[in-house]
Amino acid sequence: MIGLIISIVAIVLVLAVTPFVLDEKGYVLISFNNTTIEGTIVSFCIMAAIIAAVLYLTYKLVRYLLSIYHNTKHGFFARSEERKQAAIEQALWSAINDDYEHVEKALSGNSVPSKFEDIRLALLAKAALTNNQVDKALERLFEISPDNQLKVAKLWLASGDSSAIESQMRASVEAKKATELELKLYAEILVQQQHFSALEEFLPRLLRKKALTEPQWIQLFSAYFNAQNSDKLTEKYKQLPKKLQVHAHTAYLMQMAKVGQLAAIESDLIKMVKHNDQHTQLASVLSKATTAEAVKLQTSIQERLKKDDTNNALLLSLACLANAQRDYELAAKVFDKALNSDNKKQFSEQAALSYKNTAQADKALVLYQ
């Protein structure tokens, strides 16, 4: 634009100077259709200069107004983006501190940058699950884009309805490069959906990939055995390959103790008494015991305690076994000696049972405080 105006001004100057150089007054005649413009070169130059000046000033004014508009627009959207960014950051910090009430406040009434929209929905779903609002959580989870559904698999599992992502997770784990986390989550989904035939076929792959730690194997098999009929537990356990039985053994024993079939596994538990490194596992199994008649097991534990009366794991095993055999006096006495801050959480229910049945309500109350 500036170049055009300069060119016009240059032409005008040449026209203005030419009559003086040639010593001629000079005229300008412009004819277009029925319109004719006529005048001297001087008057024409003056008009051209005025028009050029007006064009230049108009150009500057338009640029100025456009700059104001762009700056205002940019500032508005910049402030809007800052508010969106602040909302997601505040929500993330609140989630890190397990303050899901503030997560809800930060995100419910505010939008976030588009690339964080699925994270916003996931955080709101997490907040809803924390507040036991399952329907609200599911509503948020269904709004998450398909590409990110597997990233919130844990939330689907926590909602109790992982069927929505089962097929997508299956396709993912069938890929050769499936991660250990994906394998683990798929196993949890199969357990939750009680698709045990598919789980049984999938377990060898979990073993080959070494996808689970020992506590995770126990957790998986605990859920698996818990869903089986009590009279089918031993059959299901024996159907597993030998290498899988190793990982399933503790969960199997716990479930058998839980359903009152301690007599069927008494010989296995007696073997555990003989090995120091299995005493903690024994105590965990017997903490699940409900009813039992296991005189040989009790005798074996007491004989071992005569040699080592400070073995805390065996003391806890004896106390839990005494509870299962309705010998609450013995159980209470042993818990008085064995219960401490390290094992209180795991064995508080068993200890409270013994105290309640021996009229020691004050001790039972302390365990719940």
C-alpha positions as a Markdown table, in Angstrom:
| # | Residue | x | y | z |
|---|---|---|---|---|
| 1 | Met | 0.0 | 0.0 | 0.0 |
| 2 | Ile | 2.8 | 2.4 | 0.9 |
| 3 | Gly | 4.6 | 1.6 | -2.3 |
| 4 | Leu | 1.5 | 2.4 | -4.4 |
| 5 | Ile | 1.0 | 5.8 | -2.6 |
| 6 | Ile | 4.7 | 6.7 | -3.2 |
| 7 | Ser | 4.4 | 5.8 | -6.9 |
| 8 | Ile | 1.3 | 8.0 | -7.2 |
| 9 | Val | 3.0 | 10.9 | -5.4 |
| 10 | Ala | 6.1 | 10.5 | -7.7 |
| 11 | Ile | 3.9 | 10.6 | -10.8 |
| 12 | Val | 2.1 | 13.7 | -9.5 |
| 13 | Leu | 5.3 | 15.5 | -8.8 |
| 14 | Val | 6.6 | 14.7 | -12.3 |
| 15 | Leu | 3.4 | 16.1 | -13.8 |
| 16 | Ala | 3.5 | 19.2 | -11.5 |
| 17 | Val | 7.1 | 20.0 | -12.4 |
| 18 | Thr | 6.8 | 19.3 | -16.2 |
| 19 | Pro | 4.8 | 22.5 | -17.1 |
| 20 | Phe | 7.4 | 24.7 | -15.4 |
| 21 | Val | 10.2 | 22.9 | -17.1 |
| 22 | Leu | 8.6 | 23.2 | -20.5 |
| 23 | Asp | 7.2 | 26.7 | -19.8 |
| 24 | Glu | 3.7 | 25.5 | -20.8 |
| 25 | Lys | 0.6 | 25.8 | -18.7 |
| 26 | Gly | -0.6 | 22.3 | -19.6 |
| 27 | Tyr | -4.0 | 20.7 | -19.3 |
| 28 | Val | -5.3 | 17.4 | -18.2 |
| 29 | Leu | -8.4 | 15.8 | -19.9 |
| 30 | Ile | -9.9 | 12.6 | -18.6 |
| 31 | Ser | -12.8 | 11.2 | -20.4 |
| 32 | Phe | -14.7 | 8.0 | -19.4 |
| 33 | Asn | -18.0 | 7.2 | -21.1 |
| 34 | Asn | -20.1 | 10.3 | -20.7 |
| 35 | Thr | -17.9 | 11.7 | -17.9 |
| 36 | Thr | -15.2 | 14.3 | -18.6 |
| 37 | Ile | -12.7 | 15.7 | -16.2 |
| 38 | Glu | -10.7 | 18.7 | -17.4 |
| 39 | Gly | -8.3 | 21.0 | -15.6 |
| 40 | Thr | -4.7 | 22.3 | -15.5 |
| 41 | Ile | -1.9 | 20.1 | -14.5 |
| 42 | Val | -1.4 | 22.2 | -11.3 |
| 43 | Ser | -5.0 | 21.8 | -10.1 |
| 44 | Phe | -4.9 | 18.1 | -11.1 |
| 45 | Cys | -1.7 | 17.6 | -9.0 |
| 46 | Ile | -3.2 | 19.4 | -6.0 |
| 47 | Met | -6.3 | 17.1 | -6.2 |
| 48 | Ala | -4.1 | 14.0 | -6.6 |
| 49 | Ala | -2.0 | 15.1 | -3.6 |
| 50 | Ile | -5.1 | 15.5 | -1.5 |
| 51 | Ile | -6.5 | 12.1 | -2.6 |
| 52 | Ala | -3.1 | 10.5 | -1.8 |
| 53 | Ala | -3.1 | 12.1 | 1.6 |
| 54 | Val | -6.6 | 11.0 | 2.3 |
| 55 | Leu | -5.8 | 7.4 | 1.2 |
| 56 | Tyr | -2.7 | 7.3 | 3.3 |
| 57 | Leu | -4.5 | 8.6 | 6.4 |
| 58 | Thr | -7.4 | 6.1 | 5.8 |
| 59 | Tyr | -4.9 | 3.3 | 5.5 |
| 60 | Lys | -3.2 | 4.3 | 8.8 |
| 61 | Leu | -6.6 | 4.5 | 10.5 |
| 62 | Val | -7.7 | 1.1 | 9.3 |
| 63 | Arg | -4.4 | -0.5 | 10.4 |
| 64 | Tyr | -4.8 | 1.1 | 13.8 |
| 65 | Leu | -8.3 | -0.1 | 14.2 |
| 66 | Leu | -7.3 | -3.6 | 13.1 |
| 67 | Ser | -4.4 | -3.7 | 15.6 |
| 68 | Ile | -6.8 | -2.7 | 18.4 |
| 69 | Tyr | -9.2 | -5.5 | 17.4 |
| 70 | His | -6.4 | -8.1 | 17.2 |
| 71 | Asn | -4.9 | -7.1 | 20.5 |
| 72 | Thr | -8.3 | -7.2 | 22.2 |
| 73 | Lys | -9.1 | -10.6 | 20.6 |
| 74 | His | -5.7 | -12.0 | 21.5 |
| 75 | Gly | -6.0 | -10.7 | 25.1 |
| 76 | Phe | -9.4 | -12.2 | 25.5 |
| 77 | Phe | -8.5 | -15.6 | 24.3 |
| 78 | Ala | -5.2 | -15.6 | 26.2 |
| 79 | Arg | -7.0 | -14.9 | 29.4 |
| 80 | Ser | -9.6 | -17.6 | 28.6 |
| 81 | Glu | -6.8 | -20.1 | 27.9 |
| 82 | Glu | -5.1 | -19.1 | 31.2 |
| 83 | Arg | -8.3 | -19.7 | 33.1 |
| 84 | Lys | -8.7 | -23.2 | 31.4 |
| 85 | Gln | -5.1 | -24.1 | 32.2 |
| 86 | Ala | -5.5 | -22.9 | 35.8 |
| 87 | Ala | -8.6 | -25.1 | 36.2 |
| 88 | Ile | -6.8 | -28.3 | 35.1 |
| 89 | Glu | -3.7 | -27.6 | 37.1 |
| 90 | Gln | -5.7 | -26.9 | 40.3 |
| 91 | Ala | -7.7 | -30.1 | 39.8 |
| 92 | Leu | -4.5 | -32.2 | 39.3 |
| 93 | Trp | -2.9 | -30.8 | 42.5 |
| 94 | Ser | -6.1 | -31.5 | 44.4 |
| 95 | Ala | -6.1 | -35.1 | 43.0 |
| 96 | Ile | -2.5 | -35.6 | 44.1 |
| 97 | Asn | -3.6 | -34.6 | 47.6 |
| 98 | Asp | -6.7 | -36.8 | 47.4 |
| 99 | Asp | -8.9 | -33.8 | 47.8 |
| 100 | Tyr | -11.6 | -34.8 | 45.3 |
| 101 | Glu | -14.1 | -32.3 | 46.6 |
| 102 | His | -11.9 | -29.6 | 45.2 |
| 103 | Val | -11.4 | -31.6 | 42.0 |
| 104 | Glu | -15.2 | -31.5 | 41.5 |
| 105 | Lys | -15.3 | -27.7 | 42.2 |
| 106 | Ala | -12.3 | -26.9 | 40.0 |
| 107 | Leu | -13.7 | -28.8 | 37.0 |
| 108 | Ser | -17.5 | -28.9 | 37.1 |
| 109 | Gly | -18.1 | -25.3 | 36.2 |
| 110 | Asn | -15.0 | -24.7 | 34.1 |
| 111 | Ser | -13.7 | -25.8 | 30.7 |
| 112 | Val | -10.2 | -26.9 | 30.1 |
| 113 | Pro | -7.9 | -26.8 | 27.0 |
| 114 | Ser | -9.3 | -29.3 | 24.5 |
| 115 | Lys | -6.3 | -31.6 | 24.7 |
| 116 | Phe | -7.1 | -32.1 | 28.5 |
| 117 | Glu | -10.8 | -32.7 | 28.1 |
| 118 | Asp | -10.5 | -36.5 | 28.6 |
| 119 | Ile | -8.3 | -36.0 | 31.6 |
| 120 | Arg | -11.0 | -33.6 | 33.0 |
| 121 | Leu | -13.6 | -36.3 | 32.5 |
| 122 | Ala | -11.4 | -39.0 | 34.1 |
| 123 | Leu | -10.7 | -36.8 | 37.2 |
| 124 | Leu | -14.5 | -36.1 | 37.5 |
| 125 | Ala | -15.1 | -39.8 | 37.3 |
| 126 | Lys | -12.5 | -40.5 | 39.9 |
| 127 | Ala | -14.1 | -37.9 | 42.2 |
| 128 | Ala | -17.5 | -39.4 | 41.7 |
| 129 | Leu | -16.2 | -42.9 | 42.6 |
| 130 | Thr | -14.5 | -41.5 | 45.7 |
| 131 | Asn | -17.9 | -40.1 | 46.7 |
| 132 | Asn | -19.7 | -43.4 | 45.9 |
| 133 | Gln | -21.6 | -41.8 | 43.0 |
| 134 | Val | -21.2 | -44.7 | 40.6 |
| 135 | Asp | -23.9 | -43.6 | 38.1 |
| 136 | Lys | -22.3 | -40.2 | 37.8 |
| 137 | Ala | -18.8 | -41.8 | 37.3 |
| 138 | Leu | -20.1 | -44.1 | 34.6 |
| 139 | Glu | -21.6 | -41.1 | 32.8 |
| 140 | Arg | -18.3 | -39.3 | 32.8 |
| 141 | Leu | -16.4 | -42.5 | 31.7 |
| 142 | Phe | -18.7 | -43.0 | 28.7 |
| 143 | Glu | -17.9 | -39.4 | 27.5 |
| 144 | Ile | -14.2 | -40.1 | 27.3 |
| 145 | Ser | -13.0 | -40.5 | 23.7 |
| 146 | Pro | -12.5 | -44.1 | 22.4 |
| 147 | Asp | -8.8 | -43.6 | 22.0 |
| 148 | Asn | -8.3 | -43.0 | 25.7 |
| 149 | Gln | -10.8 | -45.5 | 27.2 |
| 150 | Leu | -8.0 | -48.0 | 28.0 |
| 151 | Lys | -6.1 | -45.4 | 29.9 |
| 152 | Val | -8.9 | -45.3 | 32.5 |
| 153 | Ala | -9.3 | -49.1 | 32.8 |
| 154 | Lys | -8.8 | -48.9 | 36.5 |
| 155 | Leu | -11.7 | -46.5 | 36.9 |
| 156 | Trp | -14.0 | -48.8 | 34.9 |
| 157 | Leu | -12.9 | -51.7 | 37.2 |
| 158 | Ala | -13.6 | -49.5 | 40.3 |
| 159 | Ser | -17.1 | -48.7 | 38.9 |
| 160 | Gly | -17.9 | -52.4 | 38.9 |
| 161 | Asp | -18.8 | -52.3 | 35.2 |
| 162 | Ser | -15.8 | -53.0 | 33.0 |
| 163 | Ser | -17.8 | -54.7 | 30.3 |
| 164 | Ala | -17.6 | -51.5 | 28.2 |
| 165 | Ile | -13.9 | -51.9 | 27.6 |
| 166 | Glu | -13.5 | -55.7 | 27.7 |
| 167 | Ser | -13.5 | -56.1 | 23.9 |
| 168 | Gln | -11.1 | -53.2 | 23.4 |
| 169 | Met | -8.8 | -54.5 | 26.1 |
| 170 | Arg | -8.9 | -58.0 | 24.6 |
| 171 | Ala | -7.8 | -56.6 | 21.2 |
| 172 | Ser | -5.0 | -54.8 | 22.9 |
| 173 | Val | -3.6 | -57.8 | 24.8 |
| 174 | Glu | -3.8 | -59.9 | 21.7 |
| 175 | Ala | -1.2 | -57.7 | 20.2 |
| 176 | Lys | 2.3 | -59.0 | 20.5 |
| 177 | Lys | 3.6 | -55.9 | 22.2 |
| 178 | Ala | 0.9 | -55.8 | 25.0 |
| 179 | Thr | 2.4 | -54.3 | 28.2 |
| 180 | Glu | 2.4 | -56.0 | 31.5 |
| 181 | Leu | -0.1 | -53.4 | 32.8 |
| 182 | Glu | -2.5 | -54.3 | 30.0 |
| 183 | Leu | -2.2 | -58.0 | 30.7 |
| 184 | Lys | -2.8 | -57.4 | 34.4 |
| 185 | Leu | -5.8 | -55.2 | 33.8 |
| 186 | Tyr | -7.3 | -57.7 | 31.3 |
| 187 | Ala | -7.1 | -60.4 | 33.9 |
| 188 | Glu | -8.8 | -58.2 | 36.4 |
| 189 | Ile | -11.6 | -57.5 | 33.9 |
| 190 | Leu | -12.1 | -61.2 | 33.2 |
| 191 | Val | -12.4 | -61.8 | 37.0 |
| 192 | Gln | -14.9 | -59.0 | 37.5 |
| 193 | Gln | -17.0 | -60.1 | 34.5 |
| 194 | Gln | -16.7 | -63.7 | 35.8 |
| 195 | His | -15.5 | -64.9 | 32.4 |
| 196 | Phe | -13.5 | -67.7 | 34.1 |
| 197 | Ser | -13.1 | -69.9 | 31.0 |
| 198 | Ala | -11.3 | -67.0 | 29.2 |
| 199 | Leu | -9.3 | -66.3 | 32.4 |
| 200 | Glu | -8.1 | -69.9 | 32.7 |
| 201 | Glu | -6.9 | -69.8 | 29.0 |
| 202 | Phe | -5.2 | -66.5 | 29.7 |
| 203 | Leu | -3.4 | -67.4 | 32.9 |
| 204 | Pro | -0.4 | -69.3 | 31.2 |
| 205 | Arg | 0.4 | -66.1 | 29.2 |
| 206 | Leu | 0.4 | -64.1 | 32.4 |
| 207 | Leu | 2.9 | -66.6 | 33.8 |
| 208 | Arg | 5.1 | -66.6 | 30.7 |
| 209 | Lys | 5.2 | -62.8 | 30.6 |
| 210 | Lys | 5.9 | -62.6 | 34.3 |
| 211 | Ala | 3.3 | -59.8 | 34.4 |
| 212 | Leu | 2.3 | -60.2 | 38.1 |
| 213 | Thr | 4.2 | -60.0 | 41.4 |
| 214 | Glu | 3.4 | -62.5 | 44.1 |
| 215 | Pro | 1.0 | -60.3 | 46.0 |
| 216 | Gln | -0.8 | -59.6 | 42.7 |
| 217 | Trp | -1.1 | -63.3 | 42.0 |
| 218 | Ile | -2.6 | -63.8 | 45.4 |
| 219 | Gln | -5.0 | -61.0 | 44.8 |
| 220 | Leu | -6.0 | -62.4 | 41.4 |
| 221 | Phe | -6.5 | -66.0 | 42.6 |
| 222 | Ser | -8.3 | -64.8 | 45.7 |
| 223 | Ala | -10.9 | -63.1 | 43.5 |
| 224 | Tyr | -11.0 | -66.2 | 41.3 |
| 225 | Phe | -11.5 | -68.7 | 44.1 |
| 226 | Asn | -13.9 | -66.4 | 45.9 |
| 227 | Ala | -16.2 | -66.6 | 42.9 |
| 228 | Gln | -16.2 | -70.4 | 42.8 |
| 229 | Asn | -18.6 | -72.7 | 44.6 |
| 230 | Ser | -17.1 | -73.9 | 47.9 |
| 231 | Asp | -17.4 | -77.6 | 46.9 |
| 232 | Lys | -15.5 | -76.9 | 43.6 |
| 233 | Leu | -12.5 | -75.1 | 45.1 |
| 234 | Thr | -10.2 | -78.1 | 45.3 |
| 235 | Glu | -11.2 | -79.3 | 41.8 |
| 236 | Lys | -10.5 | -75.9 | 40.3 |
| 237 | Tyr | -7.1 | -75.7 | 42.1 |
| 238 | Lys | -6.0 | -79.1 | 40.9 |
| 239 | Gln | -7.0 | -78.3 | 37.3 |
| 240 | Leu | -4.4 | -75.5 | 37.2 |
| 241 | Pro | -1.0 | -76.3 | 35.7 |
| 242 | Lys | 1.7 | -77.1 | 38.3 |
| 243 | Lys | 3.5 | -73.8 | 37.8 |
| 244 | Leu | 0.3 | -71.9 | 38.3 |
| 245 | Gln | -0.6 | -73.9 | 41.4 |
| 246 | Val | 2.5 | -72.4 | 43.0 |
| 247 | His | 1.1 | -68.9 | 42.7 |
| 248 | Ala | -2.4 | -70.0 | 43.5 |
| 249 | His | -1.6 | -72.0 | 46.6 |
| 250 | Thr | -1.9 | -69.2 | 49.2 |
| 251 | Ala | -5.1 | -67.9 | 47.8 |
| 252 | Tyr | -6.6 | -71.4 | 47.6 |
| 253 | Leu | -5.7 | -72.1 | 51.3 |
| 254 | Met | -7.2 | -68.7 | 52.4 |
| 255 | Gln | -10.5 | -69.4 | 50.6 |
| 256 | Met | -10.7 | -73.0 | 52.0 |
| 257 | Ala | -10.2 | -71.5 | 55.5 |
| 258 | Lys | -12.8 | -68.9 | 54.8 |
| 259 | Val | -15.5 | -71.4 | 53.8 |
| 260 | Gly | -14.9 | -73.6 | 56.8 |
| 261 | Gln | -12.9 | -76.4 | 55.0 |
| 262 | Leu | -9.8 | -76.2 | 57.2 |
| 263 | Ala | -9.8 | -80.0 | 57.8 |
| 264 | Ala | -9.2 | -80.6 | 54.0 |
| 265 | Ile | -6.0 | -78.5 | 54.1 |
| 266 | Glu | -4.8 | -79.3 | 57.6 |
| 267 | Ser | -1.9 | -81.4 | 56.3 |
| 268 | Asp | -0.8 | -78.5 | 54.1 |
| 269 | Leu | -0.9 | -76.1 | 57.0 |
| 270 | Ile | 1.1 | -78.5 | 59.3 |
| 271 | Lys | 3.8 | -78.6 | 56.6 |
| 272 | Met | 4.0 | -74.8 | 56.8 |
| 273 | Val | 4.5 | -74.9 | 60.5 |
| 274 | Lys | 7.7 | -76.8 | 59.9 |
| 275 | His | 9.2 | -74.0 | 57.8 |
| 276 | Asn | 10.1 | -70.7 | 59.4 |
| 277 | Asp | 9.8 | -68.7 | 56.1 |
| 278 | Gln | 6.2 | -69.8 | 55.8 |
| 279 | His | 4.9 | -68.8 | 59.2 |
| 280 | Thr | 3.8 | -65.4 | 58.1 |
| 281 | Gln | 1.9 | -67.0 | 55.2 |
| 282 | Leu | 0.3 | -69.4 | 57.7 |
| 283 | Ala | -0.9 | -66.6 | 59.9 |
| 284 | Ser | -2.5 | -64.9 | 56.9 |
| 285 | Val | -4.3 | -68.1 | 55.9 |
| 286 | Leu | -5.6 | -68.7 | 59.4 |
| 287 | Ser | -6.8 | -65.1 | 59.7 |
| 288 | Lys | -9.5 | -66.0 | 57.2 |
| 289 | Ala | -10.6 | -69.1 | 59.2 |
| 290 | Thr | -14.2 | -69.2 | 60.3 |
| 291 | Thr | -15.0 | -72.6 | 61.8 |
| 292 | Ala | -12.6 | -75.5 | 62.2 |
| 293 | Glu | -11.7 | -78.7 | 64.0 |
| 294 | Ala | -7.9 | -78.9 | 63.6 |
| 295 | Val | -6.5 | -80.5 | 66.7 |
| 296 | Lys | -3.3 | -81.8 | 64.9 |
| 297 | Leu | -2.6 | -78.3 | 63.5 |
| 298 | Gln | -3.0 | -76.7 | 66.9 |
| 299 | Thr | -0.8 | -79.3 | 68.5 |
| 300 | Ser | 1.9 | -78.8 | 65.9 |
| 301 | Ile | 1.9 | -75.0 | 66.4 |
| 302 | Gln | 2.0 | -75.3 | 70.2 |
| 303 | Glu | 4.9 | -77.8 | 70.0 |
| 304 | Arg | 6.8 | -75.4 | 67.7 |
| 305 | Leu | 6.1 | -72.5 | 70.1 |
| 306 | Lys | 7.7 | -74.4 | 73.0 |
| 307 | Lys | 11.0 | -74.1 | 71.2 |
| 308 | Asp | 10.4 | -70.4 | 70.2 |
| 309 | Asp | 7.7 | -68.7 | 72.3 |
| 310 | Thr | 8.6 | -65.3 | 70.7 |
| 311 | Asn | 7.6 | -66.3 | 67.2 |
| 312 | Asn | 4.9 | -63.7 | 66.6 |
| 313 | Ala | 3.6 | -65.2 | 63.3 |
| 314 | Leu | 3.0 | -68.5 | 65.0 |
| 315 | Leu | 1.4 | -66.8 | 68.0 |
| 316 | Leu | -1.0 | -65.0 | 65.6 |
| 317 | Ser | -1.7 | -68.3 | 63.8 |
| 318 | Leu | -2.6 | -70.0 | 67.1 |
| 319 | Ala | -4.9 | -67.2 | 68.2 |
| 320 | Cys | -6.8 | -67.2 | 64.9 |
| 321 | Leu | -7.0 | -71.0 | 65.0 |
| 322 | Ala | -8.3 | -70.8 | 68.6 |
| 323 | Asn | -11.0 | -68.4 | 67.4 |
| 324 | Ala | -12.1 | -70.8 | 64.6 |
| 325 | Gln | -12.4 | -73.6 | 67.3 |
| 326 | Arg | -14.4 | -71.3 | 69.6 |
| 327 | Asp | -11.7 | -71.3 | 72.2 |
| 328 | Tyr | -11.9 | -67.5 | 72.7 |
| 329 | Glu | -10.2 | -67.5 | 76.1 |
| 330 | Leu | -7.0 | -68.9 | 74.5 |
| 331 | Ala | -7.3 | -66.6 | 71.5 |
| 332 | Ala | -7.6 | -63.5 | 73.7 |
| 333 | Lys | -4.6 | -64.4 | 75.8 |
| 334 | Val | -2.5 | -65.0 | 72.8 |
| 335 | Phe | -3.6 | -61.8 | 71.1 |
| 336 | Asp | -2.7 | -59.8 | 74.2 |
| 337 | Lys | 0.9 | -61.0 | 73.7 |
| 338 | Ala | 1.2 | -61.0 | 69.9 |
| 339 | Leu | -0.9 | -58.0 | 68.7 |
| 340 | Asn | 1.2 | -54.9 | 67.9 |
| 341 | Ser | 1.1 | -51.8 | 65.7 |
| 342 | Asp | 2.6 | -53.7 | 62.8 |
| 343 | Asn | 0.0 | -56.4 | 62.6 |
| 344 | Lys | -3.0 | -54.7 | 64.2 |
| 345 | Lys | -4.7 | -53.8 | 60.9 |
| 346 | Gln | -4.5 | -57.3 | 59.5 |
| 347 | Phe | -5.7 | -59.1 | 62.7 |
| 348 | Ser | -7.9 | -56.6 | 64.4 |
| 349 | Glu | -11.1 | -58.4 | 63.3 |
| 350 | Gln | -9.9 | -61.7 | 64.7 |
| 351 | Ala | -8.7 | -60.0 | 67.9 |
| 352 | Ala | -11.9 | -58.1 | 68.4 |
| 353 | Leu | -13.9 | -61.4 | 68.0 |
| 354 | Ser | -11.9 | -63.0 | 70.9 |
| 355 | Tyr | -12.3 | -59.9 | 73.1 |
| 356 | Lys | -16.0 | -59.6 | 72.5 |
| 357 | Asn | -16.6 | -63.3 | 73.4 |
| 358 | Thr | -14.5 | -62.9 | 76.6 |
| 359 | Ala | -16.3 | -59.8 | 77.9 |
| 360 | Gln | -13.4 | -57.5 | 77.1 |
| 361 | Ala | -15.4 | -54.9 | 75.2 |
| 362 | Asp | -13.0 | -52.2 | 76.1 |
| 363 | Lys | -10.1 | -53.9 | 74.3 |
| 364 | Ala | -12.3 | -54.6 | 71.3 |
| 365 | Leu | -13.3 | -50.9 | 71.2 |
| 366 | Val | -9.7 | -49.8 | 71.2 |
| 367 | Leu | -9.0 | -51.8 | 68.0 |
| 368 | Tyr | -11.6 | -49.8 | 66.1 |
| 369 | Gln | -10.2 | -46.4 | 67.2 |
